[in-house]
């Protein structure tokens, strides 16, 4: 039960701080700035990895959870439970933001370019993210001082350059929760599919370069 609670709290914190930074930036006329929003995303993910990595693995992302299962680093039996915990955390955070800022879009992933281009960018962003994650973690645990820094840094990097175009989601639950809370489902399908495909491709690429120890760990 502790690992599910950790996933709930970690995902809540990530969505509240990350999407909250986007909402407050709009609310205050850009005082946080785009780099500030990107840094917020990177730092909150890094912090939550260090807080909960040794408890749940600090997935906070259904695509990461499924990716680990495909890589045989995580039990398929645990996947639905993790996704439920992640959804509860993300949706609760979105509801809190809705209460605080009812006129905002709650940090929803509303793209500024055509859907096909968003799909390609989100797929590649998710691919890069999972390549890093799968090489600094074991699936059930994220260990060592490098995990939080590496994952937080790649999220900051991707949010920095791709955020203005796609909002740099890389996470189906991060897009779904604000959409449900705000009622804005514009091009949501892109953000529910591209991250999974990108994560799968990352797992298979890992097998090509690290076939001796990448995807054959037993859960």
FIVOLUM-499790 format. One record per atom (N, C-alpha, C): residue number from 1; atom name; x, y, z. Coordinates in Angstrom, 3 decimals. Layout:
BEGIN
n:atom:east:north:up
NUM:CA:X:Y:Z .
...
END
This chain:
BEGIN
n:atom:east:north:up
1:N:0.825:-1.211:0.000 .
1:CA:0.000:0.000:0.000 .
1:C:0.862:1.266:0.000 .
2:N:2.029:1.218:0.657 .
2:CA:2.877:2.396:0.754 .
2:C:3.318:2.889:-0.618 .
3:N:3.596:1.962:-1.511 .
3:CA:4.069:2.389:-2.835 .
3:C:2.955:3.068:-3.631 .
4:N:1.717:2.657:-3.433 .
4:CA:0.600:3.300:-4.134 .
4:C:0.351:4.701:-3.579 .
5:N:0.484:4.821:-2.265 .
5:CA:0.340:6.142:-1.650 .
5:C:1.452:7.067:-2.132 .
6:N:2.648:6.508:-2.253 .
6:CA:3.782:7.300:-2.746 .
6:C:3.528:7.783:-4.169 .
7:N:2.983:6.913:-5.018 .
7:CA:2.675:7.315:-6.391 .
7:C:1.592:8.392:-6.426 .
8:N:0.625:8.270:-5.532 .
8:CA:-0.451:9.271:-5.472 .
8:C:0.093:10.623:-5.033 .
9:N:0.861:10.639:-3.957 .
9:CA:1.401:11.894:-3.445 .
9:C:2.378:12.506:-4.444 .
10:N:3.245:11.671:-5.022 .
10:CA:4.225:12.168:-5.972 .
10:C:3.580:12.752:-7.211 .
11:N:2.563:12.080:-7.734 .
11:CA:1.872:12.586:-8.921 .
11:C:1.086:13.851:-8.596 .
12:N:0.446:13.871:-7.419 .
12:CA:-0.256:15.083:-6.990 .
12:C:0.705:16.263:-6.943 .
13:N:1.852:16.064:-6.332 .
13:CA:2.827:17.141:-6.186 .
13:C:3.313:17.628:-7.539 .
14:N:3.577:16.693:-8.444 .
14:CA:4.065:17.042:-9.772 .
14:C:3.044:17.881:-10.536 .
15:N:1.780:17.453:-10.529 .
15:CA:0.745:18.172:-11.271 .
15:C:0.427:19.505:-10.609 .
16:N:0.342:19.513:-9.290 .
16:CA:0.017:20.763:-8.607 .
16:C:1.094:21.814:-8.845 .
17:N:2.350:21.434:-8.737 .
17:CA:3.436:22.405:-8.910 .
17:C:3.671:22.738:-10.376 .
18:N:3.715:21.718:-11.247 .
18:CA:3.987:21.955:-12.650 .
18:C:2.867:22.701:-13.354 .
19:N:1.669:22.146:-13.272 .
19:CA:0.519:22.830:-13.881 .
19:C:0.206:24.123:-13.134 .
20:N:0.443:24.104:-11.812 .
20:CA:0.218:25.310:-11.030 .
20:C:1.118:26.450:-11.481 .
21:N:2.363:26.136:-11.819 .
21:CA:3.280:27.165:-12.316 .
21:C:2.761:27.763:-13.614 .
22:N:2.194:26.915:-14.483 .
22:CA:1.631:27.401:-15.743 .
22:C:0.428:28.309:-15.485 .
23:N:-0.430:27.885:-14.571 .
23:CA:-1.626:28.662:-14.253 .
23:C:-1.250:30.008:-13.628 .
24:N:-0.341:29.976:-12.661 .
24:CA:0.059:31.207:-11.974 .
24:C:0.799:32.141:-12.925 .
25:N:1.566:31.566:-13.847 .
25:CA:2.250:32.395:-14.839 .
25:C:1.242:33.181:-15.675 .
26:N:0.173:32.500:-16.097 .
26:CA:-0.882:33.192:-16.840 .
26:C:-1.625:34.192:-15.958 .
27:N:-1.907:33.787:-14.731 .
27:CA:-2.685:34.601:-13.802 .
27:C:-1.966:35.915:-13.462 .
28:N:-0.638:35.855:-13.401 .
28:CA:0.146:37.028:-12.992 .
28:C:0.773:37.754:-14.177 .
29:N:0.358:37.412:-15.382 .
29:CA:0.861:38.110:-16.551 .
29:C:2.274:37.757:-16.931 .
30:N:2.681:36.519:-16.641 .
30:CA:3.993:36.046:-17.085 .
30:C:5.135:36.277:-16.128 .
31:N:4.858:36.465:-14.833 .
31:CA:5.937:36.733:-13.888 .
31:C:6.860:35.531:-13.679 .
32:N:6.332:34.332:-13.813 .
32:CA:7.162:33.148:-13.651 .
32:C:8.027:32.935:-14.893 .
33:N:7.506:33.238:-16.041 .
33:CA:8.161:33.105:-17.355 .
33:C:8.203:31.651:-17.805 .
34:N:8.409:31.468:-19.105 .
34:CA:8.480:30.109:-19.628 .
34:C:9.646:29.323:-19.047 .
35:N:10.867:29.877:-18.986 .
35:CA:11.949:29.121:-18.343 .
35:C:11.624:28.760:-16.898 .
36:N:10.929:29.656:-16.197 .
36:CA:10.555:29.363:-14.822 .
36:C:9.610:28.180:-14.722 .
37:N:8.670:28.096:-15.652 .
37:CA:7.751:26.962:-15.679 .
37:C:8.511:25.675:-15.950 .
38:N:9.419:25.698:-16.917 .
38:CA:10.207:24.508:-17.251 .
38:C:11.050:24.059:-16.062 .
39:N:11.655:25.017:-15.384 .
39:CA:12.471:24.693:-14.212 .
39:C:11.607:24.095:-13.109 .
40:N:10.401:24.630:-12.933 .
40:CA:9.487:24.096:-11.921 .
40:C:9.184:22.630:-12.188 .
41:N:8.872:22.299:-13.448 .
41:CA:8.600:20.900:-13.793 .
41:C:9.802:20.020:-13.473 .
42:N:10.988:20.459:-13.892 .
42:CA:12.174:19.649:-13.654 .
42:C:12.473:19.462:-12.183 .
43:N:12.335:20.531:-11.405 .
43:CA:12.673:20.455:-9.985 .
43:C:11.682:19.613:-9.196 .
44:N:10.373:19.745:-9.506 .
44:CA:9.404:18.962:-8.733 .
44:C:9.540:17.475:-9.029 .
45:N:9.824:17.129:-10.290 .
45:CA:10.037:15.717:-10.611 .
45:C:11.282:15.197:-9.894 .
46:N:12.358:15.974:-9.945 .
46:CA:13.584:15.569:-9.260 .
46:C:13.344:15.381:-7.759 .
47:N:12.637:16.321:-7.153 .
47:CA:12.374:16.244:-5.721 .
47:C:11.554:15.011:-5.360 .
48:N:10.519:14.732:-6.155 .
48:CA:9.660:13.588:-5.862 .
48:C:10.383:12.258:-6.094 .
49:N:11.318:12.223:-7.037 .
49:CA:12.114:11.007:-7.233 .
49:C:12.947:10.729:-5.996 .
50:N:13.587:11.779:-5.457 .
50:CA:14.377:11.585:-4.248 .
50:C:13.497:11.269:-3.041 .
51:N:12.274:11.784:-3.046 .
51:CA:11.371:11.532:-1.924 .
51:C:10.815:10.107:-1.940 .
52:N:10.449:9.624:-3.137 .
52:CA:9.706:8.364:-3.214 .
52:C:10.339:7.294:-4.107 .
53:N:11.513:7.583:-4.679 .
53:CA:12.113:6.624:-5.600 .
53:C:12.378:5.262:-4.996 .
54:N:12.777:5.236:-3.723 .
54:CA:13.088:3.948:-3.096 .
54:C:11.845:3.249:-2.566 .
55:N:10.691:3.905:-2.668 .
55:CA:9.439:3.298:-2.197 .
55:C:8.635:2.715:-3.365 .
56:N:8.377:3.552:-4.375 .
56:CA:7.520:3.114:-5.492 .
56:C:8.245:3.056:-6.829 .
57:N:9.450:3.609:-6.890 .
57:CA:10.116:3.742:-8.173 .
57:C:9.884:5.088:-8.798 .
58:N:8.967:5.861:-8.209 .
58:CA:8.682:7.228:-8.660 .
58:C:8.363:7.288:-10.144 .
59:N:7.363:6.511:-10.569 .
59:CA:6.953:6.547:-11.970 .
59:C:6.196:7.827:-12.293 .
60:N:5.096:8.057:-11.598 .
60:CA:4.240:9.241:-11.761 .
60:C:3.741:9.412:-13.197 .
61:N:3.711:8.347:-13.963 .
61:CA:3.412:8.428:-15.392 .
61:C:3.002:7.039:-15.888 .
62:N:1.764:6.856:-16.348 .
62:CA:1.335:5.537:-16.824 .
62:C:2.195:4.986:-17.954 .
63:N:2.681:5.865:-18.826 .
63:CA:3.511:5.390:-19.932 .
63:C:4.833:4.837:-19.427 .
64:N:5.381:5.441:-18.391 .
64:CA:6.605:4.925:-17.782 .
64:C:6.325:3.578:-17.120 .
65:N:5.219:3.491:-16.409 .
65:CA:4.856:2.239:-15.750 .
65:C:4.701:1.108:-16.756 .
66:N:3.967:1.362:-17.829 .
66:CA:3.792:0.341:-18.864 .
66:C:5.120:0.048:-19.550 .
67:N:5.919:1.076:-19.773 .
67:CA:7.227:0.873:-20.388 .
67:C:8.104:-0.057:-19.567 .
68:N:8.116:0.121:-18.256 .
68:CA:8.883:-0.765:-17.383 .
68:C:8.356:-2.197:-17.457 .
69:N:7.037:-2.343:-17.542 .
69:CA:6.451:-3.682:-17.643 .
69:C:6.857:-4.352:-18.958 .
70:N:6.832:-3.590:-20.051 .
70:CA:7.265:-4.126:-21.345 .
70:C:8.730:-4.545:-21.284 .
71:N:9.524:-3.767:-20.544 .
71:CA:10.960:-4.058:-20.416 .
71:C:11.243:-5.176:-19.419 .
72:N:10.197:-5.731:-18.828 .
72:CA:10.324:-6.808:-17.845 .
72:C:11.060:-6.355:-16.587 .
73:N:10.930:-5.078:-16.279 .
73:CA:11.503:-4.539:-15.065 .
73:C:10.428:-4.248:-14.022 .
74:N:9.184:-4.560:-14.351 .
74:CA:8.069:-4.229:-13.463 .
74:C:6.950:-5.216:-13.721 .
75:N:6.269:-5.635:-12.666 .
75:CA:5.215:-6.638:-12.787 .
75:C:3.968:-6.059:-13.464 .
76:N:3.439:-6.784:-14.457 .
76:CA:2.211:-6.360:-15.115 .
76:C:1.049:-6.307:-14.129 .
77:N:1.101:-7.139:-13.077 .
77:CA:0.022:-7.131:-12.084 .
77:C:-0.060:-5.806:-11.334 .
78:N:1.054:-5.111:-11.260 .
78:CA:1.093:-3.848:-10.538 .
78:C:0.670:-2.661:-11.406 .
79:N:0.679:-2.834:-12.711 .
79:CA:0.422:-1.720:-13.624 .
79:C:-0.925:-1.042:-13.369 .
80:N:-2.052:-1.776:-13.331 .
80:CA:-3.341:-1.097:-13.096 .
80:C:-3.390:-0.341:-11.772 .
81:N:-2.787:-0.896:-10.730 .
81:CA:-2.797:-0.258:-9.417 .
81:C:-2.003:1.044:-9.445 .
82:N:-0.865:1.019:-10.115 .
82:CA:-0.060:2.233:-10.221 .
82:C:-0.796:3.309:-11.009 .
83:N:-1.450:2.909:-12.100 .
83:CA:-2.149:3.887:-12.927 .
83:C:-3.312:4.514:-12.162 .
84:N:-4.019:3.714:-11.388 .
84:CA:-5.112:4.240:-10.562 .
84:C:-4.564:5.249:-9.549 .
85:N:-3.463:4.887:-8.892 .
85:CA:-2.854:5.786:-7.906 .
85:C:-2.416:7.086:-8.570 .
86:N:-1.818:6.985:-9.744 .
86:CA:-1.371:8.178:-10.478 .
86:C:-2.554:9.049:-10.879 .
87:N:-3.621:8.418:-11.312 .
87:CA:-4.810:9.181:-11.709 .
87:C:-5.405:9.919:-10.520 .
88:N:-5.495:9.243:-9.393 .
88:CA:-6.065:9.880:-8.200 .
88:C:-5.252:11.114:-7.832 .
89:N:-3.935:10.969:-7.829 .
89:CA:-3.080:12.096:-7.481 .
89:C:-3.203:13.249:-8.463 .
90:N:-3.172:12.925:-9.762 .
90:CA:-3.234:13.968:-10.794 .
90:C:-4.582:14.671:-10.794 .
91:N:-5.660:13.912:-10.682 .
91:CA:-6.990:14.514:-10.736 .
91:C:-7.259:15.350:-9.488 .
92:N:-6.784:14.872:-8.337 .
92:CA:-6.953:15.642:-7.100 .
92:C:-6.226:16.980:-7.207 .
93:N:-5.021:16.958:-7.773 .
93:CA:-4.262:18.201:-7.937 .
93:C:-4.987:19.161:-8.874 .
94:N:-5.564:18.616:-9.948 .
94:CA:-6.297:19.456:-10.895 .
94:C:-7.540:20.055:-10.258 .
95:N:-8.198:19.305:-9.384 .
95:CA:-9.372:19.837:-8.698 .
95:C:-8.994:20.957:-7.735 .
96:N:-7.860:20.814:-7.074 .
96:CA:-7.394:21.881:-6.189 .
96:C:-7.098:23.143:-7.001 .
97:N:-6.442:22.976:-8.145 .
97:CA:-6.158:24.124:-9.005 .
97:C:-7.452:24.745:-9.539 .
98:N:-8.450:23.889:-9.818 .
98:CA:-9.744:24.395:-10.271 .
98:C:-10.399:25.252:-9.202 .
99:N:-10.283:24.812:-7.957 .
99:CA:-10.844:25.592:-6.852 .
99:C:-10.120:26.932:-6.692 .
100:N:-8.799:26.904:-6.835 .
100:CA:-8.003:28.114:-6.642 .
100:C:-8.103:29.083:-7.818 .
101:N:-8.155:28.504:-9.035 .
101:CA:-8.156:29.331:-10.249 .
101:C:-9.240:28.830:-11.206 .
102:N:-10.500:29.054:-10.873 .
102:CA:-11.609:28.469:-11.653 .
102:C:-11.708:28.973:-13.084 .
103:N:-11.109:30.104:-13.397 .
103:CA:-11.203:30.660:-14.752 .
103:C:-10.046:30.231:-15.649 .
104:N:-9.115:29.435:-15.114 .
104:CA:-7.932:29.058:-15.877 .
104:C:-8.159:27.760:-16.644 .
105:N:-7.195:27.410:-17.511 .
105:CA:-7.267:26.133:-18.228 .
105:C:-6.585:25.020:-17.451 .
106:N:-6.134:25.313:-16.229 .
106:CA:-5.543:24.342:-15.298 .
106:C:-4.257:23.715:-15.821 .
107:N:-3.590:24.385:-16.719 .
107:CA:-2.358:23.823:-17.270 .
107:C:-2.602:22.742:-18.288 .
108:N:-3.769:22.738:-18.898 .
108:CA:-4.102:21.717:-19.897 .
108:C:-3.137:21.787:-21.075 .
109:N:-2.906:20.650:-21.687 .
109:CA:-1.987:20.578:-22.819 .
109:C:-2.723:20.956:-24.100 .
110:N:-2.754:22.251:-24.363 .
110:CA:-3.418:22.785:-25.548 .
110:C:-2.343:23.191:-26.546 .
111:N:-2.184:22.453:-27.646 .
111:CA:-1.063:22.685:-28.566 .
111:C:-1.215:23.960:-29.384 .
112:N:-0.081:24.472:-29.835 .
112:CA:-0.058:25.667:-30.662 .
112:C:0.285:25.364:-32.113 .
113:N:0.411:24.079:-32.451 .
113:CA:0.672:23.666:-33.825 .
113:C:-0.275:22.526:-34.175 .
114:N:-0.250:22.088:-35.426 .
114:CA:-1.209:21.079:-35.873 .
114:C:-0.972:19.738:-35.177 .
115:N:-2.046:18.955:-34.998 .
115:CA:-1.985:17.728:-34.198 .
115:C:-0.923:16.721:-34.635 .
116:N:-0.725:16.538:-35.939 .
116:CA:0.266:15.560:-36.389 .
116:C:1.663:15.944:-35.919 .
117:N:1.988:17.228:-35.998 .
117:CA:3.299:17.686:-35.539 .
117:C:3.423:17.536:-34.026 .
118:N:2.331:17.798:-33.315 .
118:CA:2.331:17.600:-31.867 .
118:C:2.591:16.125:-31.542 .
119:N:1.932:15.241:-32.298 .
119:CA:2.098:13.805:-32.074 .
119:C:3.559:13.406:-32.231 .
120:N:4.198:13.874:-33.295 .
120:CA:5.593:13.519:-33.554 .
120:C:6.507:14.053:-32.458 .
121:N:6.285:15.310:-32.075 .
121:CA:7.126:15.906:-31.034 .
121:C:6.943:15.193:-29.700 .
122:N:5.687:14.922:-29.321 .
122:CA:5.434:14.250:-28.048 .
122:C:5.990:12.831:-28.046 .
123:N:5.911:12.162:-29.166 .
123:CA:6.490:10.820:-29.275 .
123:C:7.989:10.880:-29.037 .
124:N:8.668:11.819:-29.679 .
124:CA:10.118:11.935:-29.525 .
124:C:10.508:12.366:-28.110 .
125:N:9.749:13.300:-27.543 .
125:CA:10.031:13.719:-26.173 .
125:C:9.909:12.543:-25.212 .
126:N:8.875:11.743:-25.393 .
126:CA:8.657:10.577:-24.531 .
126:C:9.755:9.543:-24.732 .
127:N:10.193:9.395:-25.967 .
127:CA:11.295:8.482:-26.278 .
127:C:12.556:8.905:-25.520 .
128:N:12.916:10.178:-25.616 .
128:CA:14.118:10.665:-24.943 .
128:C:14.004:10.481:-23.432 .
129:N:12.825:10.779:-22.897 .
129:CA:12.614:10.658:-21.456 .
129:C:12.805:9.224:-20.986 .
130:N:12.204:8.274:-21.691 .
130:CA:12.286:6.879:-21.269 .
130:C:13.684:6.317:-21.457 .
131:N:14.395:6.762:-22.466 .
131:CA:15.783:6.328:-22.655 .
131:C:16.597:6.661:-21.410 .
132:N:16.380:7.855:-20.876 .
132:CA:17.091:8.256:-19.667 .
132:C:16.608:7.453:-18.467 .
133:N:15.284:7.377:-18.304 .
133:CA:14.727:6.702:-17.133 .
133:C:15.171:5.253:-17.051 .
134:N:15.095:4.551:-18.158 .
134:CA:15.354:3.110:-18.135 .
134:C:16.829:2.802:-17.873 .
135:N:17.675:3.809:-18.093 .
135:CA:19.100:3.593:-17.877 .
135:C:19.590:4.055:-16.511 .
136:N:18.723:4.717:-15.733 .
136:CA:19.142:5.155:-14.401 .
136:C:18.290:4.525:-13.301 .
137:N:17.449:3.574:-13.657 .
137:CA:16.580:2.964:-12.655 .
137:C:16.469:1.474:-12.904 .
138:N:15.844:0.789:-11.938 .
138:CA:15.632:-0.646:-12.056 .
138:C:14.180:-0.993:-12.313 .
139:N:13.307:-0.027:-12.327 .
139:CA:11.879:-0.284:-12.552 .
139:C:11.096:-0.258:-11.269 .
140:N:11.483:-1.078:-10.320 .
140:CA:10.782:-1.078:-9.043 .
140:C:11.387:-0.070:-8.079 .
141:N:12.644:0.278:-8.318 .
141:CA:13.308:1.273:-7.473 .
141:C:14.139:2.204:-8.349 .
142:N:14.146:3.454:-7.983 .
142:CA:15.073:4.391:-8.625 .
142:C:16.155:4.650:-7.594 .
143:N:17.393:4.286:-7.933 .
143:CA:18.462:4.291:-6.944 .
143:C:19.619:5.151:-7.409 .
144:N:20.457:5.533:-6.438 .
144:CA:21.645:6.284:-6.761 .
144:C:21.367:7.768:-6.900 .
145:N:22.393:8.582:-6.712 .
145:CA:22.208:10.035:-6.758 .
145:C:21.913:10.570:-8.153 .
146:N:22.173:9.782:-9.183 .
146:CA:22.026:10.298:-10.544 .
146:C:20.585:10.278:-11.034 .
147:N:19.743:9.402:-10.492 .
147:CA:18.398:9.203:-11.043 .
147:C:17.575:10.491:-11.039 .
148:N:17.472:11.128:-9.895 .
148:CA:16.663:12.338:-9.806 .
148:C:17.198:13.461:-10.666 .
149:N:18.508:13.643:-10.649 .
149:CA:19.122:14.710:-11.443 .
149:C:18.922:14.456:-12.929 .
150:N:19.157:13.219:-13.359 .
150:CA:19.056:12.887:-14.786 .
150:C:17.641:13.046:-15.303 .
151:N:16.671:12.484:-14.592 .
151:CA:15.285:12.538:-15.054 .
151:C:14.735:13.956:-14.947 .
152:N:15.000:14.621:-13.835 .
152:CA:14.542:16.000:-13.695 .
152:C:15.135:16.912:-14.751 .
153:N:16.394:16.666:-15.092 .
153:CA:17.067:17.501:-16.085 .
153:C:16.494:17.318:-17.475 .
154:N:16.197:16.080:-17.852 .
154:CA:15.668:15.859:-19.202 .
154:C:14.255:16.429:-19.320 .
155:N:13.477:16.364:-18.244 .
155:CA:12.142:16.969:-18.264 .
155:C:12.253:18.490:-18.367 .
156:N:13.173:19.082:-17.622 .
156:CA:13.390:20.528:-17.716 .
156:C:13.795:20.905:-19.140 .
157:N:14.731:20.157:-19.698 .
157:CA:15.218:20.433:-21.053 .
157:C:14.098:20.371:-22.074 .
158:N:13.289:19.303:-22.004 .
158:CA:12.235:19.114:-22.993 .
158:C:11.120:20.148:-22.812 .
159:N:10.810:20.471:-21.567 .
159:CA:9.803:21.505:-21.324 .
159:C:10.297:22.864:-21.798 .
160:N:11.593:23.083:-21.696 .
160:CA:12.159:24.371:-22.084 .
160:C:11.993:24.629:-23.576 .
161:N:12.306:23.629:-24.410 .
161:CA:12.279:23.903:-25.852 .
161:C:10.967:23.510:-26.525 .
162:N:10.245:22.538:-25.971 .
162:CA:9.020:22.083:-26.632 .
162:C:7.746:22.595:-25.968 .
163:N:7.866:23.120:-24.770 .
163:CA:6.693:23.612:-24.063 .
163:C:5.852:24.611:-24.835 .
164:N:6.468:25.604:-25.496 .
164:CA:5.660:26.578:-26.237 .
164:C:4.870:25.982:-27.395 .
165:N:5.285:24.820:-27.868 .
165:CA:4.596:24.200:-29.002 .
165:C:3.547:23.183:-28.575 .
166:N:3.912:22.278:-27.680 .
166:CA:3.027:21.164:-27.326 .
166:C:2.679:21.109:-25.848 .
167:N:3.285:21.949:-25.041 .
167:CA:3.223:21.931:-23.578 .
167:C:4.072:20.817:-22.987 .
168:N:4.755:20.020:-23.836 .
168:CA:5.719:19.004:-23.386 .
168:C:5.139:18.112:-22.293 .
169:N:4.085:17.397:-22.621 .
169:CA:3.413:16.552:-21.644 .
169:C:4.230:15.309:-21.298 .
170:N:4.441:14.437:-22.273 .
170:CA:5.182:13.183:-22.098 .
170:C:4.509:12.248:-21.094 .
171:N:3.278:12.557:-20.744 .
171:CA:2.633:11.847:-19.653 .
171:C:1.117:11.874:-19.855 .
172:N:0.497:10.739:-20.176 .
172:CA:-0.960:10.722:-20.433 .
172:C:-1.793:11.251:-19.266 .
173:N:-1.399:10.908:-18.052 .
173:CA:-2.200:11.319:-16.899 .
173:C:-2.031:12.805:-16.629 .
174:N:-0.875:13.370:-16.983 .
174:CA:-0.650:14.799:-16.814 .
174:C:-1.561:15.602:-17.736 .
175:N:-1.891:15.019:-18.899 .
175:CA:-2.799:15.689:-19.835 .
175:C:-4.260:15.385:-19.531 .
176:N:-4.536:14.147:-19.123 .
176:CA:-5.916:13.732:-18.891 .
176:C:-6.553:14.448:-17.699 .
177:N:-5.831:14.553:-16.601 .
177:CA:-6.416:15.134:-15.384 .
177:C:-6.860:16.589:-15.571 .
178:N:-6.009:17.489:-16.096 .
178:CA:-6.486:18.860:-16.324 .
178:C:-7.611:18.933:-17.350 .
179:N:-7.587:18.029:-18.340 .
179:CA:-8.657:18.018:-19.344 .
179:C:-9.993:17.674:-18.703 .
180:N:-10.003:16.686:-17.840 .
180:CA:-11.238:16.288:-17.164 .
180:C:-11.736:17.392:-16.234 .
181:N:-10.812:18.001:-15.507 .
181:CA:-11.209:19.026:-14.549 .
181:C:-11.681:20.307:-15.237 .
182:N:-11.076:20.630:-16.382 .
182:CA:-11.429:21.868:-17.091 .
182:C:-12.497:21.666:-18.154 .
183:N:-12.698:20.406:-18.574 .
183:CA:-13.657:20.123:-19.640 .
183:C:-13.137:20.442:-21.018 .
184:N:-11.833:20.672:-21.144 .
184:CA:-11.233:20.991:-22.434 .
184:C:-10.466:19.775:-22.948 .
185:N:-11.015:19.130:-23.974 .
185:CA:-10.427:17.891:-24.492 .
185:C:-9.800:18.069:-25.873 .
186:N:-9.415:19.294:-26.211 .
186:CA:-8.861:19.592:-27.527 .
186:C:-7.620:18.751:-27.810 .
187:N:-7.689:17.921:-28.838 .
187:CA:-6.575:17.081:-29.284 .
187:C:-6.002:16.208:-28.155 .
188:N:-6.840:15.852:-27.198 .
188:CA:-6.366:15.044:-26.069 .
188:C:-5.822:13.695:-26.527 .
189:N:-6.380:13.157:-27.601 .
189:CA:-5.958:11.842:-28.082 .
189:C:-4.455:11.794:-28.366 .
190:N:-3.904:12.910:-28.804 .
190:CA:-2.467:12.945:-29.103 .
190:C:-1.670:12.640:-27.845 .
191:N:-2.074:13.263:-26.737 .
191:CA:-1.321:13.136:-25.498 .
191:C:-1.591:11.816:-24.773 .
192:N:-2.636:11.111:-25.191 .
192:CA:-2.927:9.801:-24.608 .
192:C:-2.267:8.666:-25.365 .
193:N:-1.785:8.932:-26.561 .
193:CA:-1.192:7.873:-27.389 .
193:C:0.302:8.046:-27.618 .
194:N:0.742:9.237:-27.969 .
194:CA:2.146:9.453:-28.329 .
194:C:3.125:9.049:-27.221 .
195:N:2.862:9.370:-25.947 .
195:CA:3.819:8.975:-24.909 .
195:C:4.015:7.465:-24.807 .
196:N:2.939:6.693:-24.951 .
196:CA:3.084:5.241:-24.876 .
196:C:3.956:4.721:-26.012 .
197:N:3.720:5.213:-27.214 .
197:CA:4.509:4.767:-28.363 .
197:C:5.977:5.149:-28.186 .
198:N:6.206:6.384:-27.741 .
198:CA:7.579:6.822:-27.521 .
198:C:8.296:5.991:-26.472 .
199:N:7.588:5.659:-25.393 .
199:CA:8.184:4.836:-24.340 .
199:C:8.503:3.436:-24.848 .
200:N:7.585:2.844:-25.641 .
200:CA:7.833:1.516:-26.193 .
200:C:9.080:1.519:-27.074 .
201:N:9.197:2.533:-27.919 .
201:CA:10.355:2.620:-28.805 .
201:C:11.645:2.756:-27.997 .
202:N:11.584:3.458:-26.885 .
202:CA:12.763:3.602:-26.035 .
202:C:13.183:2.267:-25.440 .
203:N:12.203:1.471:-25.032 .
203:CA:12.499:0.148:-24.483 .
203:C:13.189:-0.717:-25.529 .
204:N:12.669:-0.708:-26.737 .
204:CA:13.256:-1.531:-27.793 .
204:C:14.631:-1.018:-28.186 .
205:N:14.839:0.288:-28.159 .
205:CA:16.165:0.828:-28.470 .
205:C:17.171:0.425:-27.395 .
206:N:16.689:0.328:-26.156 .
206:CA:17.556:-0.094:-25.060 .
206:C:18.039:-1.529:-25.276 .
207:N:17.157:-2.360:-25.793 .
207:CA:17.537:-3.745:-26.078 .
207:C:18.640:-3.816:-27.124 .
208:N:18.640:-2.858:-28.042 .
208:CA:19.637:-2.859:-29.109 .
208:C:21.026:-2.484:-28.607 .
209:N:21.072:-1.597:-27.633 .
209:CA:22.378:-1.118:-27.178 .
209:C:22.827:-1.735:-25.857 .
210:N:21.895:-2.294:-25.093 .
210:CA:22.247:-2.884:-23.798 .
210:C:21.529:-4.215:-23.621 .
211:N:21.626:-5.065:-24.597 .
211:CA:20.856:-6.309:-24.570 .
211:C:21.250:-7.236:-23.436 .
212:N:22.436:-7.015:-22.857 .
212:CA:22.884:-7.904:-21.790 .
212:C:22.204:-7.630:-20.447 .
213:N:21.758:-6.391:-20.245 .
213:CA:21.179:-6.085:-18.929 .
213:C:20.071:-5.060:-18.942 .
214:N:19.579:-4.686:-20.121 .
214:CA:18.579:-3.630:-20.170 .
214:C:17.180:-4.130:-19.830 .
215:N:16.747:-5.143:-20.505 .
215:CA:15.332:-5.526:-20.409 .
215:C:15.147:-6.993:-20.063 .
216:N:15.986:-7.519:-19.210 .
216:CA:15.815:-8.911:-18.837 .
216:C:15.867:-9.114:-17.322 .
217:N:15.764:-8.003:-16.549 .
217:CA:15.713:-8.127:-15.110 .
217:C:14.377:-8.712:-14.689 .
218:N:14.392:-9.609:-13.767 .
218:CA:13.150:-10.221:-13.285 .
218:C:12.575:-9.383:-12.155 .
219:N:11.267:-9.228:-12.175 .
219:CA:10.608:-8.439:-11.115 .
219:C:10.536:-9.270:-9.846 .
END
